[in-house]
Amino acid sequence: MRKIDLDSPIGRKPRAWLPHGCQSEARVSHSLLFWRARLRRAGRGLYLGLVRQNSDPDKMAKGLALGGFLGIFPTFGAGSALALLASSQLGWNRGAAVLGTLIANPLLNPLFLSLSVIAGNLVVPSEFRIVFETFRHGDWWPRLLNLLPTYFVGNLLVSTLFAAVAYAVGLIVVTRLRKRRASHSRQNGSPAELRLRG
């Protein structure tokens, strides 16, 4: 039997006597624990950076509105990445922006598609309007280039409307949560004061 040392991110473990064949297993296990701890710390830092950066109510609501807009607008699967990039450039809350993109999901996408077609039909000239009968008869594919402008115009209107609603709702909710938390901490004292009392 040979004596080996096992290093850890916190310090040194006591020396352990292991059979010669178990040394590689111990090193692999120790390495996995080390990288798991590092990944957990990095993930927590990323989460706190996403959530806490630019976390005043206005910037959080703007991030939510941006995410809602990019979630509904056809970004072809790149909504979350675009929301993260745009919110970083604009100085808005990145966590709220990514959260806002979750409005695009298989349950709500048919609703947004229908609303986009209806809104587009209200504003485009009659020759570009989408008639639902074309989908029933299956002759929409040859007219796809004529149908797309109507859909995109309608989708732009719907995305803007939902972004405005997301901003208003987000601002109200975050402001109320902040006020409730502030009143709760005034009544019960700050965490430092609670530790001193205890």
VEXGUFI-588891 format. One record per residue (C-alpha): z, x, y; residue in three letters. Coordinates in steps of 0.05 Angstrom, whole numbers, padded with zeros to 5 digits, always signed. Layout:
BEGIN
ZXYAla...
This chain:
BEGIN
+00000+00000+00000Met-00016+00023+00070Arg+00018+00009+00136Lys-00026-00023+00189Ile-00018-00047+00261Asp-00042-00114+00285Leu-00056-00119+00359Asp-00050-00186+00395Ser-00069-00208+00466Pro+00005-00216+00482Ile+00031-00151+00454Gly+00041-00116+00387Arg+00063-00150+00324Lys+00114-00115+00281Pro+00087-00069+00229Arg+00070-00104+00164Ala+00061-00076+00095Trp-00003-00105+00065Leu-00041-00087+00003Pro-00104-00046+00016His-00150-00105+00000Gly-00115-00152+00050Cys-00123-00107+00110Gln-00194-00132+00127Ser-00172-00205+00118Glu-00114-00194+00166Ala-00159-00161+00217Arg-00210-00218+00213Val-00155-00271+00220Ser-00124-00234+00279His-00193-00227+00312Ser-00206-00302+00304Leu-00139-00318+00335Leu-00152-00271+00393Phe-00221-00300+00409Trp-00195-00371+00401Arg-00141-00357+00452Ala-00192-00327+00500Arg-00240-00385+00492Leu-00184-00435+00504Arg-00163-00398+00568Arg-00235-00395+00592Ala-00246-00469+00577Gly-00183-00488+00614Arg-00203-00446+00674Gly-00272-00477+00674Leu-00242-00547+00670Tyr-00193-00534+00727Leu-00249-00503+00768Gly-00293-00564+00757Leu-00239-00615+00771Val-00197-00584+00825Arg-00250-00551+00868Gln-00268-00592+00929Asn-00221-00646+00905Ser-00209-00685+00970Asp-00228-00759+00962Pro-00292-00754+01003Asp-00321-00696+00963Lys-00300-00727+00897Met-00334-00793+00916Ala-00397-00756+00939Lys-00399-00718+00873Gly-00392-00784+00835Leu-00448-00815+00876Ala-00493-00755+00863Leu-00480-00759+00789Gly-00493-00834+00788Gly-00559-00824+00824Phe-00583-00768+00778Leu-00558-00806+00717Gly-00601-00867+00732Ile-00661-00830+00761Phe-00708-00805+00706Pro-00689-00732+00700Thr-00709-00729+00626Phe-00643-00704+00599Gly-00628-00654+00655Ala-00583-00700+00695Gly-00517-00665+00681Ser-00546-00595+00694Ala-00578-00619+00759Leu-00514-00653+00781Ala-00474-00590+00768Leu-00524-00547+00805Leu-00533-00594+00865Ala-00458-00608+00873Ser-00444-00533+00872Ser-00495-00522+00927Gln-00471-00581+00969Leu-00397-00564+00961Gly-00380-00630+00927Trp-00335-00640+00867Asn-00372-00615+00805Arg-00329-00651+00754Gly-00341-00718+00788Ala-00416-00704+00792Ala-00420-00690+00717Val-00377-00751+00703Leu-00423-00795+00745Gly-00483-00778+00702Thr-00450-00813+00643Leu-00471-00879+00673Ile-00537-00865+00637Ala-00524-00885+00565Asn-00561-00925+00512Pro-00523-00989+00530Leu-00540-00989+00604Leu-00609-00957+00603Asn-00645-01023+00587Pro-00610-01055+00647Leu-00631-00999+00694Phe-00702-01002+00667Leu-00707-01077+00679Ser-00676-01072+00749Leu-00724-01015+00766Ser-00784-01057+00746Val-00759-01118+00784Ile-00743-01077+00847Ala-00809-01042+00843Gly-00847-01108+00838Asn-00813-01131+00902Leu-00838-01074+00945Val-00905-01049+00918Val-00973-01083+00930Pro-00993-01136+00880Ser-01045-01094+00843Glu-00990-01045+00823Phe-00939-01096+00800Arg-00915-01094+00728Ile-00921-01159+00691Val-00878-01165+00629Phe-00935-01200+00593Glu-00971-01133+00590Thr-00916-01105+00547Phe-00918-01165+00500Arg-00993-01160+00490His-00990-01084+00481Gly-01041-01067+00535Asp-00993-01028+00579Trp-01012-00959+00552Trp-01082-00957+00585Pro-01050-00979+00651Arg-00992-00930+00648Leu-01014-00891+00710Leu-01015-00956+00750Asn-00947-00977+00723Leu-00909-00911+00736Leu-00909-00914+00813Pro-00878-00984+00810Thr-00825-00960+00762Tyr-00808-00897+00803Phe-00804-00935+00869Val-00759-00988+00837Gly-00717-00935+00803Asn-00707-00898+00868Leu-00681-00961+00900Leu-00635-00977+00841Val-00609-00905+00837Ser-00594-00905+00912Thr-00558-00972+00908Leu-00514-00950+00849Phe-00500-00883+00883Ala-00474-00921+00945Ala-00431-00966+00901Val-00405-00905+00863Ala-00387-00870+00929Tyr-00349-00931+00955Ala-00312-00945+00890Val-00296-00871+00880Gly-00269-00863+00950Leu-00224-00924+00944Ile-00198-00905+00874Val-00185-00832+00890Val-00151-00848+00956Thr-00106-00899+00923Arg-00088-00852+00867Leu-00071-00797+00917Arg-00027-00844+00957Lys+00008-00869+00894Arg+00020-00798+00871Arg+00046-00777+00939Ala+00095-00836+00943Ser+00117-00822+00872His+00131-00749+00887Ser+00169-00768+00951Arg+00213-00816+00911Gln+00226-00770+00853Asn+00220-00702+00887Gly+00172-00646+00875Ser+00170-00611+00807Pro+00206-00550+00837Ala+00262-00595+00863Glu+00268-00629+00795Leu+00275-00561+00762Arg+00330-00542+00812Leu+00367-00607+00798Arg+00363-00597+00724Gly
